[in-house]
């Protein structure tokens, strides 16, 4: 298991190793998808009462940190 910050972890035994909110099976991707669809933090918190606003902010920070990395696309034969 890898702690990425105090709220986001990666555990290969949970959700196929996708980043999740610590103590849940809710993926960072799920939260980002809800936000991108226009759902408010309050709507997400109603849907997932086990998380807090800070968890949503941690998901956004994780995504922002990921986008700050450099990526190289290599052709696949």
N, C-alpha and C positions, 0 to 999 in steps of 0.2 A: 504494500500500500504506500502511496506517495501523497503527502500533504502538499498542496500547491499554494495554499494560504490557509488561514484558520478555518475557512468554511468550505473549501473545494478540495476534493480528494480524487485520486484515481486508484481503484482497487480492481485488479484483473478478475476478481471473483464476483464483482457486482456490475451489472449492466455491461458486460463484455469489455470492461476496462475503460468505459467512457467516463469523462469527468462528471462527478456528481456532487450534490450538496451533502456535506458530511452528515451522517446519521440517517440518510434517506436513500431512496432509489430514484430520486428525481435528478435527471441529467441537466447539465448546464444548457445543452442544446434545447431541451424542452422549454426552459424558461426564456431563452433567447427567441425561440419560435413564437411563444405567446406574446412577447413584447413586440416583435416584428409584425404580428397580426393586428396590433393596436390595442391589446388588452392592457389595462392599467395594473399597477402594482397591487392595488386593492382587490381587483378581480382575481389576480393570480393567488393572492393570500387566501381568498375565499375558497378557491379551488384546491389549494394545498395548505390547510391550516397548520401543518407541522413545520412550516418554514417562516422566516421573518424577513422584514424589509432588507436587513443587512445581507441575507442570503441572495436576494435578487441583485443587490448592488455588487456582491462578490462575483456573481455570474457575469455581469456586464464588465467588471474589471478583468476577469479571466479572459473574456473574448477580446477586449482591448489589448491586453498584454500579448495575446496570441497574434494579433494583427501587427504588432510591432516587430515581429520576427521576420527575418529574410527567408524566402523560399526559393528553391530552384526546381524547375520542372525539367525532368529528364525524359527523353523519349524511351518508350518501351517497345522492344522488338516483337 
